[in-house]
Amino acid sequence: MEILIISGLSGGGKSKAASFLEDMGFYIVDNIPAGLIMKFAEFCAAGSNRYSRVALVYDVRTDASPDEFLDVLAALRARGYVCRLLFLEADVAAIIHRYKETRRLHPLLEGSGSLEEAVRREMAFMAPVRAQADVVINSTTYSTARLRGELLRLFGDSREAGAMIVS
């Protein structure tokens, strides 16, 4: 079983990445609390082959501190699970621009004086998670096609590379 944990900054491209990985055959679980990750991994390992490639989205909305998540990540690796951590980020200006385009609220906006302050608070909060990442992608200049291609290169299998789908 392969476990890929998608993490990163809000506005960094986690949702797009999850969507592309789902197209690549990963079973996606979004916004999973750290305390459930180990139980979910055990469930998937004991189950059918349906859960052989799992991607879990973990971000700032999930926990009050990343400490529990980092402990779970270490435990997964210690138990021999194939577990990789993908961290998606972008420059502050790019994230602000993306939030203005979508008109969504940043998860840390409440209690922050501005969107920029919220983004900077999230960067500080997620720094320990970023430090543990196997792969860091700065999506500031990425188009969706380029992000898809990079994910395919990093996490796709050889059958998917260069494959064309016609419908």
ROFIZA-869870 format. One record per residue: x, y, z of N, C-alpha, C in turn. Coordinates in steps of 0.05 Angstrom, whole numbers, padded with zeros to 5 digits, always signed. Layout:
ROFIZA-869870
XYZXYZXYZ
...
END
This chain:
ROFIZA-869870
+00017-00024+00000+00000+00000+00000+00018+00025+00000
+00010+00044-00016+00024+00070-00018+00007+00092-00006
+00019+00107+00013+00005+00129+00025+00019+00154+00018
+00004+00173+00006+00015+00199-00001-00001+00219+00015
+00013+00235+00031+00000+00256+00046+00005+00282+00032
-00017+00296+00025-00016+00322+00011-00020+00343+00032
-00001+00361+00035-00003+00382+00054+00007+00408+00041
+00005+00429+00055+00015+00454+00045-00002+00478+00053
+00003+00499+00039-00010+00524+00046-00037+00526+00032
-00056+00539+00045-00082+00544+00032-00077+00562+00008
-00086+00553-00015-00081+00568-00039-00056+00558-00054
-00043+00538-00043-00019+00527-00055-00024+00507-00077
-00048+00496-00079-00054+00477-00100-00062+00449-00090
-00068+00446-00064-00074+00420-00053-00099+00407-00066
-00120+00423-00069-00145+00412-00081-00140+00404-00110
-00126+00419-00125-00120+00411-00153-00103+00386-00153
-00083+00385-00136-00066+00361-00134-00082+00337-00127
-00100+00339-00108-00117+00317-00100-00134+00307-00123
-00145+00326-00138-00161+00319-00161-00145+00304-00182
-00121+00314-00188-00104+00300-00208-00096+00272-00198
-00089+00270-00172-00081+00245-00161-00104+00225-00161
-00128+00234-00157-00152+00217-00159-00154+00206-00188
-00149+00223-00207-00149+00214-00235-00128+00193-00241
-00106+00194-00225-00084+00175-00228-00088+00149-00212
-00111+00146-00199-00117+00122-00186-00114+00122-00156
-00108+00145-00144-00107+00147-00115-00135+00149-00103
-00139+00137-00080-00164+00141-00065-00159+00165-00047
-00175+00186-00049-00170+00212-00035-00188+00215-00011
-00176+00224+00011-00191+00232+00035-00181+00260+00042
-00199+00279+00041-00193+00307+00046-00199+00314+00075
-00181+00331+00086-00186+00343+00113-00187+00322+00135
-00169+00303+00135-00169+00282+00155-00154+00291+00179
-00165+00288+00203-00150+00295+00228-00127+00276+00231
-00105+00286+00243-00081+00269+00247-00087+00244+00263
-00105+00246+00283-00111+00223+00299-00124+00200+00284
-00136+00205+00261-00149+00184+00246-00131+00172+00224
-00108+00184+00219-00091+00175+00196-00081+00146+00201
-00072+00140+00225-00061+00113+00230-00083+00092+00228
-00107+00098+00239-00129+00079+00238-00138+00075+00209
-00138+00096+00193-00145+00094+00165-00125+00078+00150
-00099+00082+00156-00078+00066+00142-00081+00036+00149
-00087+00030+00174-00091+00002+00182-00115-00010+00168
-00136+00006+00166-00160-00003+00151-00154-00009+00122
-00139+00008+00109-00132+00005+00081-00114-00019+00077
-00095-00023+00095-00076-00045+00092-00090-00072+00096
-00111-00072+00112-00125-00098+00118-00146-00103+00096
-00153-00083+00081-00175-00086+00062-00166-00097+00035
-00184-00093+00016-00179-00102-00011-00158-00085-00025
-00152-00092-00049-00133-00077-00065-00143-00049-00074
-00169-00044-00068-00181-00018-00075-00165+00005-00063
-00154+00001-00040-00140+00022-00025-00110+00019-00027
-00099+00010-00049-00070+00005-00051-00055+00032-00055
-00069+00052-00065-00057+00079-00068-00076+00099-00055
-00067+00111-00033-00084+00129-00018-00070+00156-00015
-00085+00177-00019-00075+00204-00015-00092+00218+00006
-00080+00227+00027-00094+00241+00049-00086+00270+00049
-00106+00288+00051-00101+00316+00051-00101+00326+00080
-00079+00337+00089-00076+00348+00115-00068+00377+00113
-00082+00395+00127-00075+00423+00126-00082+00437+00152
-00080+00463+00152-00083+00480+00175-00111+00478+00187
-00131+00471+00171-00158+00468+00181-00161+00445+00200
-00143+00426+00200-00147+00400+00212-00140+00400+00242
-00118+00412+00251-00109+00410+00278-00101+00436+00290
-00099+00437+00316-00090+00461+00330-00060+00464+00329
-00046+00441+00324-00017+00441+00323-00008+00418+00305
+00013+00421+00290+00022+00399+00273+00037+00377+00288
+00041+00380+00314+00057+00360+00329+00046+00332+00327
+00019+00329+00331+00007+00303+00329+00010+00291+00301
+00007+00308+00281+00011+00298+00253+00039+00288+00249
+00059+00303+00259+00087+00294+00255+00092+00268+00270
+00080+00264+00293+00083+00239+00307+00071+00216+00292
+00047+00221+00280+00034+00200+00264+00051+00194+00239
+00061+00214+00226+00078+00210+00203+00103+00192+00210
+00115+00198+00232+00138+00182+00241+00130+00153+00247
+00106+00150+00259+00096+00123+00266+00090+00107+00241
+00078+00120+00221+00073+00107+00195+00098+00096+00183
+00118+00113+00182+00144+00105+00170+00157+00084+00187
+00155+00085+00213+00168+00065+00231+00155+00038+00227
+00129+00037+00221+00115+00012+00217+00119+00001+00189
+00134+00014+00173+00141+00004+00146+00122+00011+00124
+00103+00029+00129+00086+00037+00107+00102+00054+00087
+00096+00051+00062+00107+00068+00041+00092+00094+00043
+00104+00114+00055+00090+00139+00062+00107+00163+00053
+00096+00179+00035+00110+00203+00026+00093+00227+00032
+00106+00250+00037+00093+00275+00043+00099+00295+00021
+00078+00304+00008+00079+00325-00013+00070+00351+00000
+00086+00372-00003+00079+00398+00008+00077+00418-00015
+00054+00430-00017+00049+00450-00039+00048+00478-00026
+00062+00496-00039+00063+00524-00029+00064+00543-00053
+00062+00568-00047+00064+00589-00067+00073+00614-00053
+00082+00634-00068+00090+00659-00056+00066+00673-00044
+00070+00690-00024+00049+00705-00011+00032+00720-00031
+00044+00734-00050+00029+00750-00070+00012+00732-00087
+00022+00708-00094+00006+00690-00111-00018+00679-00096
-00014+00672-00070-00036+00662-00054-00057+00684-00051
-00049+00708-00045-00068+00730-00042-00084+00734-00068
-00070+00733-00091-00083+00736-00117-00103+00713-00121
-00096+00689-00114-00114+00666-00117-00139+00669-00100
-00135+00678-00075-00158+00682-00057-00176+00704-00068
-00165+00725-00079-00181+00747-00090-00197+00737-00114
-00185+00719-00131-00199+00709-00154-00222+00691-00146
-00218+00674-00126-00239+00655-00118-00259+00667-00098
-00252+00689-00086-00268+00702-00065-00275+00683-00042
-00257+00665-00037-00260+00647-00013-00246+00660+00010
-00253+00652+00034-00240+00662+00058-00217+00643+00066
-00195+00655+00073-00172+00640+00083-00179+00628+00110
-00171+00604+00116-00179+00591+00142-00169+00606+00167
-00148+00621+00164-00137+00636+00187-00143+00666+00186
-00161+00674+00169-00168+00702+00166-00180+00714+00191
-00197+00698+00204-00209+00707+00229-00187+00709+00250
-00184+00732+00262-00163+00736+00282-00138+00748+00270
-00138+00751+00243-00115+00764+00230-00124+00791+00220
-00105+00809+00219-00112+00836+00210-00116+00838+00180
-00105+00820+00165-00106+00821+00136-00102+00793+00124
-00108+00790+00099-00103+00765+00085-00073+00759+00085
-00056+00779+00081-00027+00774+00081-00018+00764+00108
-00028+00775+00130-00021+00765+00156-00030+00737+00160
-00054+00730+00151-00064+00703+00153-00046+00683+00138
-00037+00690+00115-00020+00673+00099+00007+00670+00113
+00018+00691+00124+00043+00689+00138+00041+00672+00164
+00018+00675+00178+00014+00658+00201+00013+00628+00194
+00000+00623+00171-00002+00595+00162+00026+00585+00154
+00042+00601+00141+00069+00593+00134+00085+00585+00159
+00083+00601+00180+00097+00595+00205+00086+00569+00218
+00059+00566+00218+00046+00543+00230+00055+00517+00215
+00056+00518+00189+00062+00494+00173+00091+00489+00168
+00109+00507+00178+00138+00504+00173+00148+00476+00183
+00140+00466+00206+00150+00440+00214+00141+00417+00196
+00117+00420+00184+00107+00400+00165+00124+00401+00140
+00128+00426+00130+00144+00430+00106+00172+00417+00109
+00184+00420+00133+00210+00410+00138+00212+00380+00136
+00190+00366+00139+00189+00337+00138+00181+00326+00110
+00175+00345+00091+00165+00337+00065+00186+00322+00049
+00177+00302+00034+00194+00288+00015+00196+00304-00011
+00174+00317-00018+00173+00333-00042+00159+00360-00036
+00172+00382-00044+00160+00409-00041+00156+00420-00069
+00132+00429-00074+00127+00442-00100+00118+00470-00095
+00132+00489-00106+00124+00517-00105+00108+00522-00130
+00082+00525-00127+00064+00527-00150+00059+00556-00160
+00075+00574-00151+00071+00603-00158+00068+00607-00188
+00085+00595-00203+00085+00599-00232+00073+00576-00248
+00061+00557-00234+00051+00533-00247+00023+00538-00258
+00020+00529-00283-00007+00526-00294-00019+00500-00283
-00045+00496-00287-00056+00470-00278-00044+00447-00294
-00039+00451-00319-00027+00430-00336+00001+00423-00326
+00016+00443-00319+00043+00438-00309+00043+00423-00282
+00024+00431-00265+00022+00417-00239+00014+00388-00244
-00005+00383-00262-00013+00356-00268+00011+00340-00278
+00026+00352-00297+00049+00338-00308+00070+00332-00287
+00075+00350-00269+00094+00345-00247+00085+00323-00229
+00059+00323-00222+00049+00301-00205+00050+00274-00219
+00044+00275-00245+00046+00250-00261+00074+00239-00261
+00093+00258-00264+00122+00250-00264+00130+00238-00237
+00121+00251-00216+00129+00243-00189+00115+00218-00178
+00088+00216-00184+00072+00196-00171+00057+00178-00190
+00059+00183-00215+00045+00166-00235+00060+00140-00240
+00047+00121-00251+00062+00097-00259+00068+00099-00289
+00085+00081-00298+00095+00083-00326+00073+00082-00346
+00050+00069-00340+00028+00066-00359+00015+00094-00364
+00016+00111-00343+00002+00137-00345+00019+00158-00359
+00045+00154-00359+00063+00174-00370+00058+00177-00401
+00050+00200-00409+00045+00205-00436+00019+00194-00447
+00003+00182-00430-00022+00170-00439-00042+00192-00447
-00057+00186-00469-00077+00205-00478-00104+00191-00474
-00123+00206-00465-00150+00196-00461-00168+00212-00479
-00184+00198-00495-00202+00210-00514-00231+00203-00505
-00248+00223-00503-00276+00216-00496-00294+00231-00515
END
